[in-house]
Amino acid sequence: MSGAIRIAIAGYGNLGRGVEAAVGKNPDMSLVGIFTRRSPQDVVPLQPGTPVFGIDALDGRDGDIDVLILCGGSKDDLPVQGPAFAARFNTVDSFDTHARIPEYFDAVDAQARAGGRTALIACGWDPGLFSINRVFGEALLPDGATYTFWGRGLSQGHSDAVRRVPGVAGGVQYTIPSEEAIARVRGGARPELSVRERHVRECYVVLAQDADAEQVRQAIVSMPHYFDQYDTTVHFISAEELARDHGAMPHGGFVIRSGNTSADQAQVIEYGLALGSNPQFTASVLVAYARAVHRMGLAGQAGAKTVFDVPPGWLSPKSAAELRRELL
Amino acid sequence: MSGAIRIAIAGYGNLGRGVEAAVGKNPDMSLVGIFTRRSPQDVVPLQPGTPVFGIDALDGRDGDIDVLILCGGSKDDLPVQGPAFAARFNTVDSFDTHARIPEYFDAVDAQARAGGRTALIACGWDPGLFSINRVFGEALLPDGATYTFWGRGLSQGHSDAVRRVPGVAGGVQYTIPSEEAIARVRGGARPELSVRERHVRECYVVLAQDADAEQVRQAIVSMPHYFDQYDTTVHFISAEELARDHGAMPHGGFVIRSGNTSADQAQVIEYGLALGSNPQFTASVLVAYARAVHRMGLAGQAGAKTVFDVPPGWLSPKSAAELRRELL
């Protein structure tokens, strides 16, 4: 498509694959290619026609990439890649280590300003869409309380922790918001909720040969930080069941703001996501924001940005007049 | 508070009263006063200290009002007041005649540009917050369908229609979204829903003396446009019950986007409001957006604007760095 927004992908795991799929759903975008640290011949794109390059092939490509979507991890990849690429490209990333966002923002901001580029950090659904709803909630109902619940969702970190327990041959962990806690919050009561009251954890575990089920269960439910503060249920299943029933990556959750506009009037705002695939949805969010980043770049808004800086209309392929007519 | 954003209210009905209450919940704002077309001595503000002026007293006050919130109606007041005040003040209004938004926007835009002012139109929850979620839904899940449900809510227009039926001494009408329809949409099925399938209507009616209940019921449920396309239930109650149980103005609803990021992965985004008082919540939205309008004015963004043009962070009293640290 002539005039399409030219997207490139840096890093090709679940998130990168999701971005490839999402670009295909947006007719105003085209995909320049996938840039990987692996050998390009080892990467099989979803679409046979998608070009795959080594990551170094990004050198000199800044003239034909409008937005580079960074699909690496927050722990090791983005702290290095984020600032480095922001000096040369408009970028979008999903940096999600909440506590380190300020320092990451500053590092990316310095490079993006120096290069005259727009770099949107910490995009996705949390941080991202959930964050926007936390800001809206506070601003619209200043006399109130905000609750974030996650799940039902597969937690990668907790699944890894379960799999490291001796006697575990395989397994996954789901975080599940407490129905009772959600009902209390929806009721407008502004309850104080302990960690244990907010979420429960559910594990599906395949035992290693000769492992003792009760011993494994105890090791999981008493694991510090990961499980000891929660009510955790452990289900033992077969390797076949694990492969058949637990291969998807569902996630989601709720941001609920409960507040009062006067002593006798309670108001509740609720934002919820029910995601069949966490990485595919996160990728869709990154791609929509890439459109906004392209426009912010054209408008000369250099530097690091977050979802808080992006007018909602800039996410849409429609013109401002179309949006007012069709969706306002 | 020194440096507070100075808000003024034009029009003092339910919405104006809500704005007065909402300004009191925002410590970074101060209320200049209420400006009314009635005799100022006939207006009793919520707070005894709130100054009340005639509407003409706005003349020459543009130097000490940062944002004027227009609390008149969309039918007769705003088409005149919106453009006129936008020439002299930064304004926020809740114009909600969806079909006439484009022409209203143009009229306000011309005056606001001429006066170098920022005028946010069609703010509130629908149009407003719901509109934002319709834009997000389309942009994030381009392969999908959007559903807006309203209620459970008191409908002013339909209540008026009920009260005009011969034999009706008093009454109210509630719009109620169909639980079954919502469940189908949440399930990701993207159903085609008829008007009748989306909402039901419930009326609480006080009969006039000697009126025939069945005749009144028939007149209501068969009323063209208002009721004939819906399943409507009419409850007959006493005047005492009407006064006791139906004096509040609850409302709310849902915007649900159901879409696919790939053939086998469905994703559902849901935004919901459960409002104890529709006018008080709408007022809270106007007041939060007044903060953003003040900032847009300071940034030189003259002209008519909508919620689509406002970065979420601009609604908050917190700085961008605080928002990134605390809420991202």
Interface residues (C-beta under 8 A of the other chain):
Chain A: G18 A21 A22 K25 N26 H98 I101 P102 F105 A122 P127 L129 S131 I132 R134 V135 F136 E138 A139 L140 L141 P142 D143 R186 G188 T261 S262 D264 Q265 A266 Q267 V268 I269 E270 Y271 G272 L273 A274 L275 G276 S277 Q280 F281 A283 S284 V285 A288 R291 T306 V307 F308 D309 V310 P311 P312 G313 L315 S316 P317 K318 A320 A321 L323 R324 R325 L327 L328
Chain B: G18 A21 A22 K25 N26 H98 I101 P102 F105 A122 P127 L129 S131 I132 R134 V135 F136 E138 A139 L140 L141 P142 D143 R186 G188 T261 S262 D264 Q265 A266 Q267 V268 I269 E270 Y271 G272 L273 A274 L275 G276 S277 Q280 F281 A283 S284 V285 A288 R291 T306 V307 F308 D309 V310 P311 P312 G313 L315 S316 P317 K318 A320 A321 L323 R324 R325 L327 L328
